[in-house]
Amino acid sequence: MKIGDLVQFKGTWSASATQNGRRWTGIVTELWTNGRTRKLQGVDILWDNGEISKQFGPDNVKVINEAR
């Protein structure tokens, strides 16, 4: 996963996670890694409804189109 990737929410937290039966999609705007292990810890995402998620769990989204 990298900045600019198009991602889709794959979690099942609530009905608000879908719009008209479709999962939220968004663009990765920032990556957060652990300073010691360099493991990806979170991502900032600009969602298609205009909301921004800060340090969103990377396991809760899947990349549907990679940035070049």
Order of alpha helices (4+ residues) and beta strands (2+ residues): beta-beta-beta-beta-beta-beta-beta
